[in-house]
Amino acid sequence: MSIFAKTEQKLILMCMGVFAAVLIVFASLVGSVVTNQIKEESRADLRRLVDAVVASIDFDEDEEKKPSSAEPDLIVSEMPESSSQLLNSMKLEWFNFEKKLTAQKGSFKVTVPLDTNEGFVELKDPRGIMYTKPVVADNQLLGYVRVAQPLDKEDRAIEGLKNGLLLGTLAALVVSGIGTAFLVRQSMEPVFKNMQQLRQFTADASHELRNPIAAILTNSAVALKHAEGMRTGDQEKFELIEQSSKQMQRMVEGLLLLSRTEHVERVASQAKLEQVAQKCVSDLKVQSAAKNTSVELNIDPDIELNCDGDDLYRLLSNLIENAISYTGDNGTVRISALRQGATAVVKVEDNGVGIAQEDLEKIYDRFWRADKSRNYKSGNQGLGLAIVKALVEHYQGNISVQSALGKGSTFTVALPLSAQTHRSDVLEKST
């Protein structure tokens, strides 16, 4: 997957994440408010029913209106069929002033004892809600009305609300996801075209510069072969021209490699890690010898990677050269590798100057330098680690670094093993 595609995917996921968070918060608030309204309506219905029971209390022609003669007609009398069906699904109870149950109606089962305090109680078995209210008239306690009803309708309403909100949220996420992907792609299209043009320009410019730079380098090298008759100042100028030409040549080759790596498809090939690493160490003997740097290699010869040999060479040589460049005289560079599942983990360690923590995120940027971690005079162009990262991502690997000033650096690269090597590892473990 290209960097552009990863950026596009990241933008889509970020937009979807924000939209999903907004939808979830909105659905939660709506669900909470509507659920509370449904519950409050159920309780309000019970209050109204209890008030109706209280209003129906009759004293059976007892002019003194003694508490013992008080009875609610709504409970003790026969009701019309339409009202009777509704009340039969509930439970209406009348307790006299002595807390004895004297009248009841309805089939809903209530087994809890009477609580004389006014209020609501939720019942668990069977699930329902109950409301109790003391009845007082002329400062006399007449008795207690207790009404209970099942919560199945309320539960169905709340469950339907939750399902509706869930389905609505999922549908909104799907629709918004499609819309977000479309808008992001439309927005990124001009950026993609500009990036393509920039890559093409970089590739074309790098390609066109190779011949002039090669000519300058060749002529300066020829001139330096016949430096006997030159003045000292002229010889120094030609040496500077040769050095600058070499630096320019490396920079152009690096830019050309980066432009190709970002859009060229991977070709199925394998490379022996130890062989490539040995070649890198051998080719960098001059640099390591100049600083008396010891380069130690500890790699299993059977490790084979699923990548092109030339690309692996560029990757390792840049890492090793970087380690040698920023390791002091008489330093040590260690290259090791081990297998982890379907990948090979390669480490390049040095005991050099190290990199400041605040600079670790910048070291893969093109042409980036810090005074203590990169130096133009060393011949580095600031492209080595950018090339390493591009190649690692090209082969779907990953790279990380651990470093501190004065304590050296350790670059860790994970690359996919070849199918044959991975299969051999699996067979060894199974036996």
C-alpha positions, -999 to 999 in steps of 0.1 A, spaced: 0 0 0 14 34 -10 19 63 14 -9 82 -4 -33 52 0 -23 49 37 -29 86 43 -63 84 25 -73 54 46 -62 71 78 -83 102 69 -113 81 62 -109 62 95 -104 94 115 -135 110 100 -155 78 106 -142 76 142 -153 112 149 -187 107 132 -192 74 151 -184 90 184 -209 118 177 -236 93 167 -230 71 198 -232 101 221 -263 114 204 -280 79 204 -271 75 241 -286 108 250 -318 102 230 -321 67 245 -316 80 280 -341 108 276 -368 87 259 -363 58 284 -368 81 313 -400 95 296 -414 60 291 -407 51 328 -422 84 340 -453 79 320 -458 44 335 -454 59 370 -478 88 361 -504 62 350 -501 44 383 -505 77 402 -537 85 383 -551 51 389 -544 53 426 -560 87 427 -590 72 410 -592 44 436 -590 70 464 -617 90 448 -640 60 446 -638 53 484 -673 49 498 -685 45 534 -717 25 527 -741 51 541 -720 54 572 -726 91 580 -699 91 606 -674 80 580 -655 56 602 -623 42 588 -636 7 592 -664 13 568 -643 28 540 -641 7 508 -630 18 473 -658 10 448 -632 7 420 -619 -24 436 -649 -40 452 -675 -32 424 -679 -49 391 -665 -28 362 -674 -25 325 -657 -52 304 -634 -27 287 -621 -14 320 -622 -49 336 -598 -64 311 -573 -36 317 -576 -39 355 -574 -77 355 -539 -75 340 -529 -54 370 -532 -57 408 -554 -33 429 -553 -38 466 -570 -21 496 -556 -24 531 -576 -11 559 -563 12 587 -551 -20 605 -530 -29 575 -552 -59 566 -559 -67 530 -597 -64 527 -602 -60 489 -583 -68 457 -587 -70 420 -565 -82 391 -544 -113 383 -509 -98 386 -491 -116 414 -478 -95 443 -461 -113 472 -442 -85 489 -456 -73 523 -472 -39 527 -449 -9 530 -469 19 545 -446 46 531 -458 63 499 -437 55 469 -427 33 440 -411 -1 442 -398 -22 413 -407 -59 415 -384 -86 402 -404 -118 401 -427 -112 383 -412 -81 368 -434 -51 375 -438 -18 393 -459 -10 424 -471 22 440 -484 25 475 -503 55 490 -518 60 524 -553 75 524 -560 101 550 -593 120 554 -602 145 581 -569 137 598 -579 101 600 -560 72 584 -586 53 563 -562 27 548 -537 21 521 -541 17 483 -515 -4 465 -515 -7 427 -491 -29 407 -487 -35 370 -463 -56 349 -435 -39 330 -437 -60 299 -451 -32 277 -425 -7 291 -397 -32 285 -409 -39 250 -410 -1 243 -375 4 257 -361 -26 238 -377 -14 206 -362 21 212 -327 5 217 -330 -16 186 -342 13 166 -314 35 178 -288 7 171 -301 1 136 -303 38 129 -268 44 141 -254 15 121 -273 27 90 -260 62 95 -225 49 99 -227 29 67 -241 58 47 -217 83 63 -188 59 56 -196 57 20 -200 95 18 -169 101 38 -148 78 16 -162 95 -15 -155 130 -2 -120 122 11 -111 106 -23 -124 136 -41 -105 159 -19 -73 139 -21 -74 136 -59 -57 170 -66 -31 161 -39 -25 128 -55 -21 144 -90 4 169 -75 23 141 -58 24 122 -91 37 152 -109 63 159 -82 75 122 -83 77 124 -120 96 156 -119 120 142 -92 125 111 -113 130 130 -146 153 156 -129 174 129 -112 176 109 -145 187 140 -165 213 151 -139 230 117 -139 249 122 -172 262 158 -165 273 148 -130 290 117 -144 308 139 -170 319 163 -143 331 134 -121 350 118 -149 367 150 -161 377 159 -125 391 124 -120 411 125 -153 424 159 -143 436 147 -109 454 118 -126 477 144 -142 480 167 -112 518 170 -115 518 203 -134 489 218 -115 492 246 -90 483 236 -54 452 258 -55 439 242 -87 444 207 -74 424 215 -43 396 229 -65 395 198 -86 395 176 -55 366 197 -42 348 193 -76 353 156 -74 340 153 -38 310 175 -46 302 155 -77 303 123 -58 279 137 -32 256 150 -59 257 117 -76 247 99 -44 219 124 -38 205 120 -73 206 82 -71 189 84 -37 161 106 -51 156 84 -81 154 53 -58 129 70 -36 107 81 -65 107 45 -79 101 28 -46 70 48 -39 51 37 -69 68 6 -83 50 -27 -75 70 -54 -56 85 -82 -76 85 -116 -60 121 -125 -52 142 -138 -23 176 -129 -8 199 -145 17 203 -121 46 237 -131 57 252 -130 22 239 -95 15 251 -83 50 286 -97 44 288 -79 11 277 -46 27 304 -50 55 330 -59 28 321 -28 7 323 -5 37 357 -18 49 374 14 39 351 36 59 353 13 90 391 10 88 395 48 85 378 51 119 392 18 133 356 7 138 349 -29 145 319 -44 126 305 -76 141 282 -98 121 260 -124 138 233 -137 114 219 -172 108 230 -182 72 196 -199 66 176 -168 69 161 -159 36 139 -128 31 111 -121 8 126 -91 -10 149 -81 -38 186 -86 -32 196 -51 -45 170 -34 -23 181 -54 7 217 -43 0 207 -6 -2 187 -10 30 215 -27 50 244 -6 36 226 26 45 220 14 80 256 1 85 272 32 69 250 54 91 262 35 121 299 37 111 296 74 103 283 84 137 304 61 158 335 75 172 370 62 165 376 27 179 339 21 181 318 -10 175 289 -17 151 269 -49 156 246 -65 130 224 -93 142 192 -110 131 167 -135 146 134 -150 135 101 -141 150 72 -159 134 70 -150 98 95 -122 100 132 -117 105 142 -90 130 175 -73 120 193 -50 145 221 -26 137 236 -13 169 264 12 175 280 30 205 282 63 188 270 98 195 233 88 195 203 109 187 183 133 209 148 121 219 132 151 203 148 143 170 139 106 168 107 113 148 125 135 123 154 112 113 135 96 84 127 130 68 145 137 36 175 161 39 169 165 76 200 170 97 207 178 133 241 190 145 247 160 167 231 133 145 239 143 109 267 161 93 270 173 57 308 171 58 307 134 65 294 129 30 258 120 40 231 137 20 203 132 45 186 105 23 200 73 38 174 67 65 146 80 42 156 54 17 157 27 44 122 36 56 108 37 21 123 2 13 111 -13 46 75 0 39 77 -11 3 81 -47 16 55 -43 43 80 -44 71 85 -19 99 114 0 114 121 15 149 150 31 166 162 34 202 187 60 210 200 86 234 227 112 232 261 97 240 247 62 243 246 50 207 216 39 186 199 7 177 179 4 145 155 -26 144 140 -37 111 114 -64 107 111 -79 72 90 -109 60 107 -142 57 105 -161 25 78 -188 24 104 -216 24 122 -203 55 90 -197 74 78 -232 64 110 -247 77 106 -229 110 71 -242 114 82 -278 106 111 -275 132 87 -263 159 62 -290 151 88 -318 155 
